[in-house]
């Protein structure tokens, strides 16, 4: 059963529910990294967006989005927005990124002032490292 079907808008899952559904340690590692690096806690929100509907987890630091995480069975999707300010550095990073992350970047469309919205399937430790680096590019840790 799809995540969006399991937990409808009026049925908010717990973080434990998400953890059990994803059943992948990369999920826990991501939360630990963001907590240790930025000292922020996640918030949950529901999206009716047809692109990725359902409950998701958002991280923000000082009003700026770090990432949004979407539960999937056995993995999760990380949305990282690369704004115009970060675009040049992100493009310099491309040769060092995994093929799949590089493909997501190259196949994304720069949406003017909204930047590139990268929906990255986090399925391996290497991909998670790329996501961490993109988040740190977006918002520099102290």
VENCOR-V964837 format. One line per field, one symbol per residue. ss: DSSP state (h for helix, s for strand, l for the rest). phi: phi as a letter, one per 30 degrees, with the letter a starting at -180 (. if undefined). burial: + if it has 16 or more other C-alpha atoms within 10 Angstrom, else -. A space follows every 50 residues. Layout:
ss->???
phi->???
burial->???
This chain:
ss->llhhhhllllllllhhhhhhhhllhhhhhhhhhhhhhhllllssssslll lllssssssssllsssssssssllsssssssslhhhhhhhhhhhhhllhh hhhhhhhllllhhhlsssssssllhhhhhhhhhhhhhhllll
phi->.dedddbdedbdddddededddhbddddddddeddddciccdbcbccced dadjdbccbbbhicddabccdbdiabcccbccdedceddddddedcdeed dddeddcdcdchddicccccdcbaeddddddeddddddbddd
burial->--++----+--+-----++-++++-++--++--+---+---+-+-+---- --++++++++----++++++++-+++++++++++-++--+---+--+--- ++-++----+----++++++++----++-++++++-+++---
